[in-house]
Structure formats: structure tokens, C-alpha cells
């Protein structure tokens, strides 16, 4: 039985790759819902509907666990998904505000995310719990999602857009910048170029992969070390979808 992943598009592939390194014997199914990308500007009700559709498709493929590889979908839908599918473990994503706040020496942390993530319960609760005494500057960067979906991660235009979001955080004294959307690690080289050593860039891909592994182990669901993994990639594009199956 595979582990399922879904995101509004290609962003969650960074989570998938981290998971494949942490759990090399696990088969996976990844759904990129590019037909409905981005999720960040949609209502919570619409995101829940889309998340449920992706979940249903993954369950049809007998996925034993589902990773909601999207910060916005986690914020809006994971509580609903867990309530509706109580026999399925769900792993969600939240911005790495905690490690950034604990490591910050300047007392200022910047967070790049979509509006949907900032409006979600998980972000608010994490910030309130772990960022006391630390100034957290939220910067809505929905434009980053479109750049990644188009594969535009190293162009002059992409650098201009990234610089416009990152420079104000640096000017405000942020010494850590949290990537609060799974699309954003694909722009990490540009973000680090703009930061030029003035701030550490943090994303949660590895932490999520390790948590997924812990949950599989706790539930007795880890694949055998003799298993040959199969990886399926499904990209939804408007009224059609394409699937690629890889061993």
C-alpha cells in the first residue's frame, strides 16, 4: 500500500523527495492539482472541497497514509479530513516558525507564505505558542506559487519578484526567513542569493518526512526492506489529468 501526497501543484514535490530519502522502501502516489492552482486565494470551503477530492482519489489507490503536502490545504482542511477519515493517518504541514524563533538572535523572524496559510489555525497557534518575545513579520507571497508552477525559478523576473518580498524582511532585521509554502523551497537558491548570508532560510520538508516515518512506524505500517517501491505522479490540468508510474 502506498503513501499518498497531494498539493495544489508541484510545490509538494520537495516533501515527496524528502520522504523518499527518509523511507526508501515506501511506494508513493502524488497528486498535483495544477488545474486548481493556486489554493491560496480560494475560500476555506473551496479548499476543503478540493482537498476531499484529492483524498478520495488517493484512497481509491489504497493509500495507507496521506500527506497534505500543502500549507494552505493543511490550514483549511486537515481537521475536516481527519474527522471524515478517522481510520487514515494524515500528516500536515505548518511553517517552521518554532525553530526560527528559537534560533533567532535578532528577535525578528520573517515568514513567506500564502494568505490562506496565514489565516489558518495552525499558523496562529504555532506563532502564539512558540514565538513569544519574537517579532514575526508575515509576508504574503502568492506570486511565488505561479513562478514555480511555470518552472520559472531562476529568471531575472523571478529574482525581481523574490527580491521585492525578501528585502523588506531583511531591512526589518529578520535573521531567519521561514518558507511557509511547499512551493517556496523551489525558489530557495534565489531567496538565499537575495539574503546573501544575512538570514538563514528554513523550510519544513525534512521535518515533515521524519514525522511521516514516525507515524508509519507507530502504526506498524512501514514497508518491508525487501519491498520494491513504485512511485506514481498524477498532474491534473484543467479537464484532464496525466499519470506517470515509475519504479
Long-range contacts (C-beta under 8 A, 24 or more apart in sequence): 1-27, 1-62, 1-63, 1-64, 1-221, 2-26, 2-27, 2-28, 2-29, 2-61, 2-62, 2-63, 2-64, 2-230, 2-232, 3-27, 3-28, 3-29, 3-63, 3-64, 3-65, 3-66, 3-67, 3-212, 3-216, 4-28, 4-29, 4-30, 4-31, 4-55, 4-58, 4-59, 4-61, 4-63, 4-65, 4-66, 4-67, 5-29, 5-30, 5-31, 5-66, 5-67, 5-69, 6-30, 6-31, 6-32, 6-33, 6-51, 6-54, 6-55, 6-58, 6-66, 6-67, 6-68, 6-69, 6-70, 6-73, 7-31, 7-32, 7-33, 7-69, 7-70, 7-73, 7-182, 8-32, 8-33, 8-34, 8-36, 8-37, 8-38, 8-39, 8-40, 8-50, 8-70, 8-72, 8-73, 8-145, 9-33, 9-34, 9-37, 9-38, 9-145, 9-148, 9-149, 9-183, 10-34, 10-148, 10-149, 10-183, 10-186, 11-69, 11-70, 11-145, 11-148, 11-181, 11-182, 11-183, 11-184, 11-185, 11-186, 12-67, 12-69, 12-70, 12-182, 13-186, 14-182, 14-185, 14-186, 14-203, 14-205, 15-67, 15-69, 15-93, 15-182, 15-205, 15-208, 15-209, 16-69, 17-205, 18-205, 18-206, 18-208, 18-209, 19-67, 19-208, 19-209, 19-212, 19-213, 20-229, 20-231, 21-209, 22-206, 22-209, 22-210, 22-212, 22-213, 23-209, 23-212, 23-213, 23-216, 23-222, 23-223, 24-229, 25-222, 25-223, 25-224, 25-225, 25-226, 25-227, 25-229, 26-216, 26-222, 26-223, 26-227, 26-229, 27-223, 27-227, 27-229, 27-230, 27-231, 27-232, 28-229, 28-231, 28-232, 29-58, 29-61, 29-63, 29-231, 29-232, 29-234, 30-69, 30-231, 30-232, 30-233, 30-234, 31-57, 31-58, 31-234, 31-235, 31-236, 32-233, 32-234, 32-235, 32-236, 33-236, 34-149, 34-235, 34-236, 34-237, 35-236, 35-237, 35-238, 35-239, 35-241, 36-236, 37-145, 37-149, 38-72, 38-114, 38-142, 38-145, 38-146, 38-149, 39-70, 39-72, 39-73, 39-76, 39-114, 39-116, 40-72, 40-114, 40-115, 40-116, 40-117, 40-142, 40-145, 40-181, 41-114, 41-115, 41-116, 41-142, 42-116, 44-76, 44-77, 44-116, 47-72, 47-73, 47-76, 47-77, 47-116, 48-76, 48-77, 48-80, 51-76, 51-77, 51-78, 51-80, 51-81, 52-77, 52-80, 52-81, 52-84, 55-81, 55-85, 57-234, 59-85, 59-88, 61-232, 63-88, 64-88, 64-89, 64-216, 64-221, 65-89, 65-90, 65-91, 65-212, 65-215, 65-216, 65-219, 65-221, 66-90, 66-91, 67-91, 67-208, 67-212, 68-92, 68-93, 69-93, 69-182, 69-208, 70-181, 70-182, 71-95, 71-113, 71-114, 71-116, 71-117, 71-120, 71-180, 71-181, 71-182, 72-114, 72-116, 72-117, 72-120, 72-181, 74-117, 74-120, 74-122, 75-116, 75-117, 75-119, 75-120, 75-121, 75-122, 75-123, 76-116, 76-120, 78-122, 79-121, 89-215, 89-216, 89-219, 89-221, 91-208, 91-211, 91-212, 91-215, 92-122, 93-182, 93-204, 93-208, 94-122, 94-123, 94-126, 94-204, 95-123, 95-126, 95-178, 95-179, 95-180, 95-204, 96-178, 96-179, 96-180, 96-202, 96-203, 96-204, 96-207, 97-123, 97-126, 97-127, 97-130, 97-131, 97-136, 97-178, 98-126, 98-129, 98-130, 98-131, 99-202, 100-176, 100-177, 100-178, 100-200, 100-202, 101-130, 101-131, 101-134, 101-136, 101-176, 102-130, 103-176, 103-200, 104-134, 104-175, 104-176, 105-175, 106-173, 106-174, 106-175, 107-133, 107-134, 107-135, 107-173, 108-134, 108-135, 108-137, 108-172, 108-173, 108-174, 108-175, 109-134, 109-135, 109-136, 109-137, 109-174, 109-175, 109-176, 109-177, 109-178, 110-136, 110-137, 110-139, 110-166, 110-169, 110-170, 110-172, 110-174, 110-176, 110-177, 110-178, 110-199, 111-136, 111-137, 111-138, 111-139, 111-177, 111-178, 111-180, 112-139, 112-141, 112-144, 112-165, 112-166, 112-169, 112-177, 112-178, 112-179, 112-180, 112-181, 112-184, 112-191, 113-138, 113-139, 113-140, 113-141, 113-178, 113-180, 113-181, 113-184, 114-140, 114-141, 114-142, 114-145, 114-180, 114-181, 115-140, 115-142, 117-180, 117-181, 118-180, 123-180, 135-172, 135-173, 137-168, 137-169, 137-172, 137-174, 139-165, 139-168, 139-169, 141-165, 141-181, 141-184, 144-181, 144-183, 144-184, 144-187, 145-181, 145-183, 147-187, 148-183, 148-184, 148-186, 148-187, 149-183, 153-186, 153-187, 153-189, 153-190, 154-189, 154-190, 158-187, 158-190, 159-190, 159-193, 159-194, 162-187, 162-190, 162-191, 162-194, 163-194, 166-191, 166-194, 166-195, 167-194, 169-199, 170-194, 170-195, 170-198, 170-199, 174-199, 175-199, 175-200, 176-200, 176-201, 176-202, 177-201, 177-202, 178-202, 178-203, 179-203, 179-204
